[in-house]
Amino acid sequence: MPVVALIDLVAITVFVLIGRSSHEEGLAVSGVLQTLWPFAVGAAAGWSIAYVFSHAWSSDWFGHDFRPERIAPAGVMIWFCAVAIAMILRYLLHQGVAVSFVIVATITLGVFLLGWRALFVLARRRSAVSRAD
């Protein structure tokens, strides 16, 4: 699980770095962190909600079915929270939430956070097929 969380954080960081570069905001550590933290907090909330949800629907009270590498429901929840909570925090802190930014962030983070999961599923299926042959 820590690797999956790290991949999500890297994906969000890449999104932030691309955005800051394309708007010529610079890549100073303090500026990157200022842009990054609302999205990281949102993703962490998504992780928490997905984790609790997996326990609530688990077939075993002491076990769980938390699979954060799956596209749904964990990946979708992490993506949704990363965007929604980040936009709420950015609004409250007057960091800007123009409609165009919300659209771009939603699409880009969707591609990044769900895309690596889709590639993971595809690689796992191909591996299973090759082992079966």
LINFENLIN-V481988 format. One record per residue. N is the residue number from 1. RES is the residue in one letter. BURIAL is + if it has 24 or more other C-alpha atoms within 12 Angstrom, else -. Layout:
# LINFENLIN-V481988
n=N res=RES burial=BURIAL
n=N res=RES burial=BURIAL
This chain:
# LINFENLIN-V481988
n=1 res=M burial=-
n=2 res=P burial=-
n=3 res=V burial=-
n=4 res=V burial=+
n=5 res=A burial=+
n=6 res=L burial=-
n=7 res=I burial=+
n=8 res=D burial=+
n=9 res=L burial=+
n=10 res=V burial=-
n=11 res=A burial=+
n=12 res=I burial=+
n=13 res=T burial=+
n=14 res=V burial=+
n=15 res=F burial=+
n=16 res=V burial=+
n=17 res=L burial=+
n=18 res=I burial=-
n=19 res=G burial=+
n=20 res=R burial=-
n=21 res=S burial=-
n=22 res=S burial=-
n=23 res=H burial=-
n=24 res=E burial=-
n=25 res=E burial=-
n=26 res=G burial=-
n=27 res=L burial=-
n=28 res=A burial=-
n=29 res=V burial=-
n=30 res=S burial=-
n=31 res=G burial=-
n=32 res=V burial=+
n=33 res=L burial=-
n=34 res=Q burial=+
n=35 res=T burial=+
n=36 res=L burial=+
n=37 res=W burial=+
n=38 res=P burial=+
n=39 res=F burial=+
n=40 res=A burial=+
n=41 res=V burial=+
n=42 res=G burial=+
n=43 res=A burial=+
n=44 res=A burial=+
n=45 res=A burial=+
n=46 res=G burial=+
n=47 res=W burial=+
n=48 res=S burial=-
n=49 res=I burial=+
n=50 res=A burial=+
n=51 res=Y burial=+
n=52 res=V burial=-
n=53 res=F burial=-
n=54 res=S burial=+
n=55 res=H burial=-
n=56 res=A burial=-
n=57 res=W burial=-
n=58 res=S burial=-
n=59 res=S burial=-
n=60 res=D burial=-
n=61 res=W burial=-
n=62 res=F burial=-
n=63 res=G burial=-
n=64 res=H burial=-
n=65 res=D burial=-
n=66 res=F burial=+
n=67 res=R burial=+
n=68 res=P burial=+
n=69 res=E burial=+
n=70 res=R burial=+
n=71 res=I burial=+
n=72 res=A burial=-
n=73 res=P burial=+
n=74 res=A burial=+
n=75 res=G burial=+
n=76 res=V burial=+
n=77 res=M burial=+
n=78 res=I burial=+
n=79 res=W burial=+
n=80 res=F burial=+
n=81 res=C burial=+
n=82 res=A burial=+
n=83 res=V burial=+
n=84 res=A burial=+
n=85 res=I burial=+
n=86 res=A burial=+
n=87 res=M burial=+
n=88 res=I burial=-
n=89 res=L burial=+
n=90 res=R burial=+
n=91 res=Y burial=-
n=92 res=L burial=-
n=93 res=L burial=-
n=94 res=H burial=-
n=95 res=Q burial=-
n=96 res=G burial=-
n=97 res=V burial=-
n=98 res=A burial=-
n=99 res=V burial=-
n=100 res=S burial=-
n=101 res=F burial=-
n=102 res=V burial=+
n=103 res=I burial=-
n=104 res=V burial=-
n=105 res=A burial=+
n=106 res=T burial=+
n=107 res=I burial=-
n=108 res=T burial=+
n=109 res=L burial=+
n=110 res=G burial=+
n=111 res=V burial=+
n=112 res=F burial=+
n=113 res=L burial=+
n=114 res=L burial=+
n=115 res=G burial=+
n=116 res=W burial=+
n=117 res=R burial=+
n=118 res=A burial=-
n=119 res=L burial=-
n=120 res=F burial=-
n=121 res=V burial=-
n=122 res=L burial=-
n=123 res=A burial=-
n=124 res=R burial=-
n=125 res=R burial=-
n=126 res=R burial=-
n=127 res=S burial=-
n=128 res=A burial=-
n=129 res=V burial=-
n=130 res=S burial=-
n=131 res=R burial=-
n=132 res=A burial=-
n=133 res=D burial=-
